[in-house]
Amino acid sequence: CMGLLLLCRWPLSYSQWWECEFITEGIIDNGGGFRDSLSDVSEELCPSSGDVPVPLPFFVRTSNQGNSSSDTRDMYVPNPSCKDFPKYEWIGQLMGAALRSKEFLILALPALVWKQLAGEEVSWSKDFAAVDSELVKLLEVLEGLDREAFEFMFGRELTYTTVLSDQHVVELIPNGGSTMVRYEDRKEFIRLVQKARLEESKEQIAAMRAGLLRVVPQPVLDLLTWQQLEKKVCGDPEITVTELRKFITFEDFPPDDTRVRNFLEALNNFTSEDLSRFLKFVTGRSRLPVQIIVYPERANLNALDLMPQASTCSCSFFLPNYSSAKACEEQLRYAVYNCMSIDTDKNAWD
């Protein structure tokens, strides 16, 4: 990469990009807080739950999130109405930093976005169904209608307008809101809709790519497919117990220890979402790969069924003694869903 100008660089010895202090949490950030902050950034940009509002204006939910028949219901696209391009460039820089490191920025974006970030061509037939599958089907039906069916379904109501992902109505031609679509012009209308929707976030994605290229050399980016780019930035969304066990090391346990057996049996009953929560509880990350070390709980050697503890900075999990695998599963599940504060380094009010 000789002769390439990269404006955002850092020494190879740096394992984190910033240091965090969380208000009301007793944390000394040696990496765990930083990783947790990246997870928080991801959640604020593209919330994983469809039941919460999107707190920041940079991404909007795709139409498929309200469509129960779609298999891509968790996706977001850059907000066509948001013109804060320096912020999009900064998001691209974060994505580039994730690509060059072992960290993840989990953004639920469809192939339509990743392909443009990777410099690949996009097409309506291959890519837009992941954004708005109902519109894709509607335009297919519209193209195949005969004149009588067209007049019956649309009459004089269809105009040269379309609704973008941010729910704003835009005109496809000058005075499109007052211009009716005639049957013989329906294919031109379809072409205009497809063009408008495919390019609705074009400027925002261009800014993200510009930020990405401030951190990652373009020859390197050119070597990656969009799938590889997504995985390097976001990690693997699917977690299995078999895959997770490859990254777990047990320290200071005797062979065939009951605590280990109960722990592994408990994990076997976890879903992919549960395992993701477990990863975040222990490491601050919610996707693999990340190395985890499991130690015996030493503070209360004779106690049973205690709540587990973890150190996100060292990616360490401290396993108590449980009366059964069921008890282990219940305590572990409660911890990973309800105990997300980092508060054991110091007094939260120091």
Secondary structure, 3 states (H helix, E strand, C coil): CCCCCCCCCCCCCCCCCCCCCCCCCCCCCCCHHHHHHHHHHHHHHCCCCCCCCCCCCCEEECHHHHCCCCCCCCCEEECCCCCCHHHHHHHHHHHHHHHHCCCCCCCCCCHHHHHHHCCCCCCHHHHHHHCCHHHHHHHHHHHHCCHHHHHHHHCCCCECEEECCCCCEEECCCCHHHCECCHHHHHHHHHHHHHHHHCCCHHHHHHHHHHHHHHCCHHHHHCCCHHHHHHHHHCECCCCHHHHHCCEEECCCCCCCHHHHHHHHHHHCCCHHHHHHHHHHHHCCCCECCCEEEEECCCCCCCECCCCEEECCCCEEEECECCCHHHHHHHHHHHHHHCCCCCCCCCCCC
